[in-house]
Amino acid sequence: MTAGDASVDAAAQLLVRRLLDRRAAPDHWDGHLADSALSTATAVLALHLIAASRGGSGLERFVRAGTDWLVAHQNADGGWGDTIRSRSNISTTAIVWATLSTVAGAAATPVRERCRAWLDRAAGGPSPAALRAAILGRYGKDRTFSVPILTVLALAGKLDDDQSRGWRSIPQLPFELAALPHGWFQHLSLPVVSYALPALIAIGQVRHHFAPSRNPMTRLLRGRVRRRTLRLLLQMQPDSGGYLEATPLTSFVVMSLAGMGEASNAVADAGVRFLTASMREDGGWPIDTNLSTWVTTLSIDALGRAGALPVEQIGAMREWLLKQQSAREHPFTHAAPGAWAWTPLSGGVPDADDTAGAVLALSRLAWPRPGEADARTLDAAARGVRWLLDLQNRNGGIPTFCRGWGTLPFDRSTPEITAHALQAWSAWLPHLTPALQAELRPAADRALAFIAASQRPDGAWIPLWFGNEHTTDQHNPVFGTARVLLGLQSVLVRDDPTAVHCRQRGVDWLIAVQNPDGGWGGGPGAPSTLEETGAVLTALSVVDDRDAQHLRQTTTRGTAWLAGAVTDDVKAAPVGLYFAQLWYYEELYPLAFALAGLAAMRRDR
């Protein structure tokens, strides 16, 4: 064994130990999401408005703790990013500025002044017109996040001295449409994505409360459906009280209800319960409670590639995953049974990426005897395969949550999720019924056509759920291309000439954007990270390149960088892209992605 081999083995063994040590229990991982300034600011403002409405509510200590966290984590330039490792941005900084202006006392004046200076540089100042233009400009036609930010500013009195005029400057979300049958939504071209229906209702209502339509018929209609749509909010609210287990979405609903005099509404009560329960000991809030299902499937994949799954706990891991599969239609998105959400908590919503990840993880855990899956696991995998198949859009791609919603980015088909579905379908193909196999083959052809159509001219693919702040457009084509290449190697499409051509172009692009240090960042010139380098090496380990020597040199350099970057103090990079361009990092990502990459290279030696 060479010295290089020894360093790779040592790094892989360290990652295995770290990953196994981070289990929440022998059967799964919970991980740890970064604290978020945006989440913390929205939670603080929501709880402050509830406390002001109710009086003596006992919420002041949460407001104070969150305020202290925000003050302590201001960036050196005066703004705030989505994580403490993120660059300042207009959305988060505007929300924090509005919140601190409302809840913080004179001691925070220097903090607000530094923030005001940042807003001067980034948006032309904190005037209502400047902030409105900057925020609407960032999100374009998608109102999913721009309108909630403007609502925060209005509730904090930052949009105009004239309250009515300030509220009228906010686009009206058509909350009345939520009263229509859910099946109609995909045809209505709603200005928000499917997962944001609670915000559509609550924020639409608070805007209507302060600035009702001047059209008498529209005003009458909205008045008639107001109570009905509030009841829908309650019906969609999970047991935890947190919509999607997401602090910002839940906070937007709670603050809107408080702002329009509904602080005692049952939805607000449950939302407050969620917010107070999810504050961390340091006074911050994460973007979401946890990604337990997602990080568990990533960890199983990485440990499986390394041959390090603890044999005595494989059965328990399998049982944990099986228990997370949905058994009923989801009340939020009306998703059919048979899927997995990113978390087993009540606010999770079934989605394609986590379902594909769970189906693949089950393929690693399902074999008590070689070549033989137990009937229960096979049935669960088949139902997951069927769920993904039924989600496929007409263009051949797989969206995240809902079939047919295609007007806004987070509801469209996306190449890396489509490729993930191809992997899941292929993993179980030999064990499925002939009828289901027959359905999968044309579905795979359509998926491949979508992937080919979405490949950029330079050979890369853009993912939906991962980004990188160091690229010019904040996309992450490195991660997207790596994930798609894994799908193109699936047995359903591997030998198709289209797949071969797309794969070669993708490999060439990844080789061309390797950093001089040997690693990869999110795009050309972006700093190398464990997450992105691990993802690329995993992908390159399974492709047959026409220039094997060139590929070997590339992966050797990448493996050396990755092994050298693994230390006892592994730091996660904010490469996760949450709803509405919100960045996060997850502490298990570098462990899982790096281990998968190193394991793939060890196997390939």
C-alpha positions in Angstrom: 0.0 0.0 0.0 1.4 3.4 -0.9 1.5 6.4 1.4 -1.4 7.9 -0.6 -3.4 4.7 0.0 -2.7 4.9 3.7 -4.0 8.5 3.9 -7.2 7.7 2.0 -7.8 4.7 4.3 -7.2 6.7 7.4 -9.5 9.5 6.2 -12.2 7.1 5.4 -11.9 5.3 8.7 -12.1 8.6 10.5 -15.3 9.6 8.6 -16.9 6.2 9.4 -16.2 6.7 13.1 -17.5 10.2 13.0 -20.6 9.3 11.1 -21.5 6.3 13.3 -20.9 8.4 16.4 -23.3 11.1 15.2 -26.3 8.7 15.2 -29.3 9.9 17.2 -30.0 6.3 17.9 -28.6 3.0 16.5 -31.2 3.0 13.7 -31.0 6.6 12.4 -29.4 10.1 12.2 -31.0 13.5 12.9 -28.1 15.7 12.0 -27.8 19.3 12.9 -28.9 22.2 10.7 -27.2 25.6 10.9 -28.8 28.3 13.0 -30.4 30.9 10.6 -30.5 34.6 11.1 -33.6 34.8 8.9 -35.4 32.0 10.9 -34.4 33.7 14.1 -35.6 37.1 13.1 -39.0 35.9 11.8 -39.5 33.8 14.9 -38.6 36.8 17.2 -41.0 39.2 15.3 -43.8 36.6 15.3 -43.5 36.0 19.1 -43.2 39.7 19.8 -46.4 40.5 17.9 -48.2 37.7 19.7 -46.9 38.8 23.1 -48.0 42.4 22.3 -51.5 41.2 21.4 -52.0 38.9 24.3 -50.0 40.7 27.1 -48.2 38.7 29.8 -47.8 35.7 27.6 -44.4 34.5 28.9 -42.9 34.9 25.4 -40.5 37.7 26.3 -37.6 35.5 27.2 -37.8 33.9 23.7 -37.8 37.3 22.1 -34.9 38.5 24.2 -32.8 35.3 23.6 -33.4 35.5 19.8 -32.6 39.2 19.7 -29.3 38.6 21.6 -28.4 35.9 19.0 -29.0 38.3 16.1 -26.9 41.0 17.7 -24.1 38.6 18.4 -24.0 37.2 14.8 -24.0 40.3 12.7 -21.5 40.0 9.9 -18.5 42.3 9.9 -19.9 44.2 6.9 -23.1 45.1 8.9 -25.5 42.6 7.3 -26.6 39.1 7.9 -26.4 35.9 5.8 -28.6 32.9 6.0 -26.0 31.1 8.2 -23.1 32.4 10.2 -20.8 31.2 7.3 -22.9 32.9 4.6 -22.5 36.3 2.9 -24.8 39.1 3.8 -27.9 39.3 1.6 -30.8 41.7 1.1 -33.6 39.3 2.2 -32.1 38.3 5.5 -30.6 41.7 6.3 -33.9 43.5 5.6 -35.8 41.1 7.9 -33.3 41.3 10.7 -33.2 45.1 10.4 -37.0 45.4 10.6 -37.2 42.9 13.5 -34.4 44.7 15.6 -36.0 48.1 14.9 -39.2 46.7 16.4 -38.0 44.6 19.4 -34.5 45.8 20.3 -33.8 48.7 22.7 -31.3 51.5 22.6 -28.4 49.1 23.3 -28.8 47.7 19.8 -28.5 51.2 18.1 -24.9 50.6 16.9 -26.0 47.3 15.4 -28.9 48.9 13.5 -26.6 51.7 12.3 -24.1 49.2 10.8 -27.0 47.4 9.2 -28.4 50.7 7.8 -25.0 51.3 6.2 -25.1 47.9 4.6 -28.5 48.6 3.2 -27.3 51.9 1.8 -24.6 50.0 -0.1 -26.6 47.0 -1.2 -30.1 48.5 -1.9 -29.6 52.3 -2.0 -30.9 52.7 1.5 -33.6 51.5 3.8 -36.3 53.6 2.3 -39.6 51.7 1.4 -39.1 52.2 -2.3 -35.5 51.0 -2.3 -36.2 47.9 -0.2 -39.3 47.0 -2.2 -37.4 47.3 -5.5 -34.5 45.3 -4.3 -36.6 42.5 -2.8 -39.0 42.2 -5.7 -36.1 42.4 -8.1 -34.4 39.4 -6.4 -37.3 37.0 -6.8 -39.0 38.2 -10.0 -42.5 36.7 -10.7 -42.2 34.3 -7.8 -44.1 35.9 -4.9 -43.4 32.9 -2.5 -40.8 34.9 -0.6 -40.8 38.5 -1.8 -44.3 39.1 -0.5 -43.6 37.6 3.0 -40.5 39.8 3.3 -42.5 42.9 2.4 -45.1 41.8 4.9 -42.5 41.7 7.7 -41.5 45.2 6.8 -45.1 46.4 6.8 -45.8 44.7 10.2 -42.7 46.5 11.5 -43.8 49.8 10.1 -41.0 50.1 7.6 -42.9 50.3 4.3 -44.5 53.7 4.8 -45.5 56.2 7.5 -49.0 55.9 6.0 -50.0 52.4 6.9 -52.6 51.9 4.2 -50.2 53.1 1.5 -47.5 50.8 2.8 -49.7 47.8 2.7 -51.0 48.7 -0.8 -47.4 48.6 -2.1 -47.4 44.9 -1.4 -48.7 42.6 -4.1 -51.9 41.0 -3.0 -51.8 37.2 -2.7 -55.1 35.7 -3.9 -55.9 33.8 -0.7 -59.5 33.3 -1.9 -58.2 30.8 -4.5 -57.3 28.4 -1.6 -61.1 27.9 -1.2 -61.2 26.1 -4.6 -60.7 22.3 -4.9 -57.1 21.4 -4.4 -57.0 19.6 -7.8 -57.5 22.9 -9.5 -54.4 24.6 -8.1 -52.0 23.3 -10.8 -54.2 25.1 -13.4 -54.5 28.4 -11.7 -50.9 29.8 -12.1 -50.7 30.7 -8.5 -48.0 33.2 -7.6 -46.6 31.0 -4.9 -45.3 27.4 -5.0 -47.3 24.4 -3.8 -45.7 24.2 -0.3 -46.4 27.9 0.4 -50.2 27.6 0.6 -50.3 28.5 4.3 -48.4 31.7 3.5 -50.8 32.4 0.6 -53.7 32.3 3.0 -52.3 34.1 6.0 -50.3 36.8 4.2 -53.0 37.3 1.7 -55.4 37.9 4.5 -53.3 40.3 6.5 -52.7 42.4 3.4 -56.5 42.3 2.7 -57.1 43.3 6.3 -55.1 46.5 6.1 -55.7 47.3 2.4 -58.8 45.7 1.0 -59.4 45.7 -2.7 -61.0 48.8 -4.1 -63.1 46.5 -6.4 -66.3 45.9 -4.4 -66.9 42.5 -5.9 -63.4 41.3 -5.1 -63.7 42.8 -1.6 -67.0 41.0 -1.1 -65.6 37.6 -2.3 -62.6 37.8 -0.1 -64.7 38.7 2.9 -67.0 35.7 2.3 -64.1 33.1 2.1 -62.0 34.6 4.9 -63.2 32.2 7.6 -63.2 29.3 5.3 -59.6 29.7 4.3 -58.6 30.2 7.9 -60.1 26.8 8.6 -58.0 25.4 5.8 -55.0 26.8 7.6 -55.9 24.7 10.6 -56.6 21.6 8.5 -53.2 21.9 6.9 -51.3 22.5 10.1 -49.4 19.4 11.4 -49.5 18.2 15.0 -46.3 19.9 15.8 -47.8 23.3 14.8 -44.9 23.9 12.3 -45.8 24.0 8.6 -43.1 21.8 6.9 -41.3 22.0 10.3 -40.0 25.3 8.9 -39.5 28.3 11.2 -39.9 31.0 8.5 -43.1 29.6 7.0 -44.7 29.1 10.4 -43.5 32.5 11.6 -45.0 34.3 8.6 -48.3 32.7 9.3 -48.2 33.5 13.1 -47.2 37.1 12.6 -49.8 37.7 9.9 -52.5 36.3 12.2 -51.3 38.5 15.1 -51.2 41.5 12.8 -54.8 41.2 11.8 -56.2 40.6 15.3 -56.2 36.8 15.2 -53.5 36.3 17.9 -55.9 33.9 19.7 -56.6 31.8 16.7 -56.0 28.1 17.2 -53.5 28.2 14.3 -51.5 30.9 16.0 -51.6 29.0 19.3 -50.1 25.9 17.6 -47.6 28.0 15.7 -46.4 29.6 18.9 -46.0 26.2 20.5 -43.8 25.1 17.6 -41.7 28.2 17.7 -41.0 28.1 21.4 -40.3 24.4 21.3 -37.8 24.7 18.4 -35.6 27.6 19.7 -32.1 26.3 20.4 -30.2 26.7 23.6 -28.1 29.5 22.1 -31.2 31.5 21.2 -31.2 30.8 17.5 -33.6 28.9 15.2 -32.7 26.6 12.3 -34.3 26.8 8.9 -36.1 23.5 9.6 -36.2 21.2 12.6 -34.2 18.4 11.0 -33.6 16.5 7.8 -33.6 13.1 9.6 -34.8 10.9 6.7 -32.5 12.6 4.2 -29.3 12.4 6.3 -30.1 8.9 7.3 -30.4 7.7 3.7 -27.2 9.7 2.8 -25.4 8.0 5.7 -26.6 4.6 4.8 -25.4 5.1 1.3 -22.0 6.3 2.4 -21.4 3.6 4.9 -22.7 1.0 2.5 -20.1 2.1 -0.1 -17.4 1.9 2.5 -18.6 -1.6 3.6 -19.0 -0.2 7.1 -22.7 -0.6 7.8 -22.9 -2.1 11.3 -24.3 -5.6 10.6 -26.1 -5.9 13.9 -28.1 -2.8 13.3 -29.0 -3.1 9.6 -32.4 -4.6 10.6 -33.2 -1.7 12.9 -32.2 0.8 10.2 -34.5 -1.0 7.8 -37.4 -0.9 10.2 -36.9 2.8 11.0 -37.0 3.6 7.3 -40.1 1.4 6.7 -41.9 3.2 9.5 -41.4 6.6 7.8 -43.2 5.6 4.6 -46.5 7.5 4.3 -49.6 5.4 4.7 -52.3 7.9 3.9 -53.0 10.8 1.6 -51.1 13.9 2.9 -53.5 16.6 4.1 -51.1 19.4 2.9 -50.3 18.5 -0.7 -52.7 15.6 -1.1 -49.8 13.4 -2.0 -50.7 9.7 -2.4 -49.4 7.1 0.2 -46.2 5.3 -0.4 -43.6 8.2 -0.2 -41.1 9.6 2.3 -40.6 13.1 3.6 -37.2 14.7 4.6 -38.2 14.2 8.3 -40.4 11.8 10.2 -41.8 14.7 12.2 -45.5 15.7 11.6 -44.6 18.7 9.5 -42.7 16.8 6.8 -44.3 16.5 3.4 -43.7 13.6 1.0 -41.2 14.5 -1.8 -39.4 12.8 -4.7 -35.8 13.2 -3.6 -36.3 11.7 -0.2 -38.5 8.9 -1.6 -35.8 8.0 -4.1 -33.2 8.2 -1.3 -35.2 5.9 0.9 -35.9 3.4 -1.9 -32.1 3.2 -2.6 -31.3 2.9 1.1 -33.7 0.0 1.4 -31.9 -1.7 -1.5 -28.7 -1.7 0.7 -30.6 -3.0 3.8 -33.1 -5.4 2.3 -31.1 -8.6 1.9 -31.2 -11.0 4.8 -29.9 -13.7 2.4 -28.1 -13.0 -0.9 -30.5 -12.0 -3.7 -33.6 -12.3 -1.5 -35.5 -9.3 -0.1 -38.1 -9.8 2.6 -41.7 -9.4 1.3 -42.4 -6.3 3.5 -39.3 -4.4 2.2 -40.0 -5.4 -1.4 -43.6 -4.1 -1.0 -42.4 -0.8 0.5 -39.9 -0.3 -2.3 -42.5 -1.1 -5.0 -44.8 1.4 -3.5 -42.1 4.0 -3.5 -41.2 3.2 -7.1 -44.9 3.5 -8.0 -45.2 6.9 -6.2 -42.3 8.3 -8.2 -43.7 6.9 -11.4 -47.0 8.6 -10.8 -45.3 11.9 -10.0 -43.5 12.1 -13.4 -44.5 15.2 -15.4 -45.5 15.3 -19.0 -42.0 16.6 -19.9 -40.5 13.4 -18.5 -38.9 15.1 -15.5 -39.7 14.5 -11.8 -40.7 17.5 -9.6 -40.3 17.7 -5.9 -43.8 17.6 -4.5 -46.6 17.8 -7.0 -47.2 16.7 -10.5 -48.3 19.3 -13.0 -47.3 22.5 -11.1 -44.8 24.0 -13.5 -45.0 27.8 -13.4 -42.5 28.4 -10.5 -39.0 27.0 -10.0 -39.6 24.8 -6.9 -42.5 23.1 -8.5 -40.8 22.3 -11.9 -39.2 19.1 -13.0 -35.5 19.1 -12.0 -32.7 17.0 -13.5 -31.0 15.8 -10.3 -34.2 14.6 -8.8 -35.1 12.9 -12.1 -31.7 11.2 -12.1 -32.2 10.1 -8.5 -35.6 8.5 -9.4 -33.8 6.6 -12.2 -31.4 5.2 -9.7 -34.2 4.1 -7.4 -36.2 2.5 -10.2 -33.1 0.7 -11.5 -32.1 -0.6 -8.0 -35.3 -2.6 -7.7 -36.0 -3.3 -11.3 -35.2 -7.1 -11.3 -37.5 -7.6 -8.3 -40.6 -5.8 -9.4 -43.6 -7.3 -11.1 -43.5 -7.6 -14.9 -46.3 -5.1 -15.2 -44.4 -2.5 -13.2 -41.2 -3.2 -15.1 -43.0 -2.6 -18.3 -44.2 0.8 -17.1 -40.8 1.8 -15.9 -39.0 1.3 -19.2 -40.9 4.0 -21.2 -40.9 6.2 -18.1 -37.1 5.9 -18.0 -36.9 6.9 -21.7 -39.0 10.0 -21.0 -36.8 10.8 -18.0 -33.7 10.5 -20.0 -35.1 12.8 -22.7 -35.8 15.4 -20.0 -32.3 15.1 -18.6 -30.8 15.5 -22.1 -33.0 18.5 -22.8 -32.0 20.2 -19.5 -28.2 19.7 -20.0 -26.5 23.0 -20.5 -24.5 23.6 -23.7 -21.3 23.3 -21.6 -22.3 19.8 -20.4 -23.4 20.7 -16.9 -26.8 20.4 -15.1 -28.2 22.9 -12.5 -29.8 21.3 -9.4 -32.7 22.7 -7.5 -31.9 22.0 -3.9 -28.2 22.8 -3.8 -26.4 26.0 -4.6 -23.1 27.8 -3.9 -22.6 31.4 -2.9 -19.2 31.6 -4.6 -20.5 31.1 -8.1 -21.5 34.1 -10.2 -25.2 33.0 -10.3 -25.2 31.1 -7.0 -26.0 27.9 -8.8 -24.2 24.7 -8.1 -23.6 22.9 -11.5 -20.9 20.8 -10.0 -23.2 19.1 -7.5 -26.0 18.9 -10.1 -23.8 17.3 -12.7 -22.4 14.8 -10.2 -25.9 13.7 -9.1 -27.2 13.4 -12.7 -24.2 11.3 -13.8 -25.1 8.7 -11.1 -28.6 8.5 -12.6 -27.3 8.2 -16.1 -25.3 5.1 -15.1 -28.5 3.3 -13.9 -29.3 0.1 -15.7 -32.5 1.5 -17.2 -30.6 4.0 -19.4 -26.9 3.2 -19.1 -26.4 1.9 -22.6 -28.7 4.3 -24.4 -26.7 6.4 -26.9 -28.3 9.6 -25.5 -27.2 8.7 -22.0 -23.7 7.8 -23.2 -23.4 11.2 -25.0 -24.8 13.2 -22.0 -22.5 11.3 -19.7 -19.4 12.0 -21.7 -20.2 15.7 -21.9 -20.9 15.9 -18.1 -17.6 14.1 -17.3 -15.7 16.4 -19.6 -17.2 19.4 -17.8 -16.3 18.1 -14.3 -12.8 17.4 -15.4 -12.5 20.9 -16.9 -13.7 22.7 -13.7 -11.5 20.8 -11.2 -9.7 23.3 -9.0 -5.8 23.6 -9.1 -5.8 22.1 -5.5 -7.5 19.0 -6.8 -10.9 19.5 -5.3 -14.2 20.9 -6.6 -16.4 23.8 -5.5 -19.8 24.6 -6.7 -18.6 25.9 -10.1 -15.5 27.1 -11.9 -13.2 28.9 -9.4 -15.4 28.3 -6.3 -13.4 27.1 -3.3 -13.1 23.3 -2.9 -15.4 21.7 -0.3 -15.7 18.2 1.1 -19.3 18.0 0.0 -18.8 18.9 -3.6 -15.6 17.0 -4.0 -17.1 13.9 -2.5 -20.1 14.1 -4.8 -17.9 14.4 -7.9 -15.6 11.5 -7.0 -18.7 9.3 -6.3 -20.0 10.1 -9.7 -16.7 9.7 -11.6 -16.1 6.3 -10.0 -19.0 4.7 -12.0 -18.4 6.2 -15.4 -16.5 4.7 -18.3 -14.6 7.6 -19.9 -13.2 7.5 -23.3 -9.9 8.9 -21.9 -9.3 6.6 -19.0 -5.8 8.0 -18.2 -7.1 11.5 -18.0 -9.9 10.5 -15.8 -7.5 8.6 -13.5 -5.3 11.6 -13.1 -8.4 13.7 -12.2 -9.7 11.3 -9.6 -6.2 10.8 -8.1 -5.8 14.5 -7.6 -9.3 14.8 -6.2 -8.9 11.9 -3.8 -5.6 13.3 -2.5 -7.3 16.7 -1.8 -10.3 15.1 -0.2 -8.2 12.8 2.1 -6.1 15.7 3.1 -9.1 17.9 3.9 -10.6 15.4 6.3 -9.7 16.3 9.8 -11.1 15.9 13.3 -12.7 19.3 13.0 -14.7 18.9 9.8 -16.6 22.1 8.9 -19.8 22.0 6.8 -20.1 24.4 3.9 -23.4 26.3 3.2 -24.2 24.5 0.0 -27.7 23.5 0.9 -30.3 25.6 -0.9 -33.6 25.6 0.9 -36.9 27.1 -0.2 -36.8 30.5 -1.7 -33.0 30.8 -2.1 -32.3 30.3 1.6 -28.9 28.8 2.4 -28.1 26.3 5.0 -25.4 23.9 6.0 -25.9 20.5 7.6 -23.2 19.1 9.8 -23.6 15.6 8.4 -23.2 16.6 4.8 -19.4 16.7 4.7 -19.1 13.4 6.6 -21.5 11.6 4.3 -20.5 13.0 0.9 -16.8 12.8 1.7 -17.0 9.2 2.9 -19.0 8.2 -0.2 -16.4 9.8 -2.5 -13.4 8.2 -0.7 -15.1 4.8 -0.5 -15.8 5.0 -4.2 -12.2 5.7 -4.9 -10.9 3.0 -2.6 -13.2 0.5 -4.4 -12.0 1.8 -7.7 -8.3 1.3 -7.0 
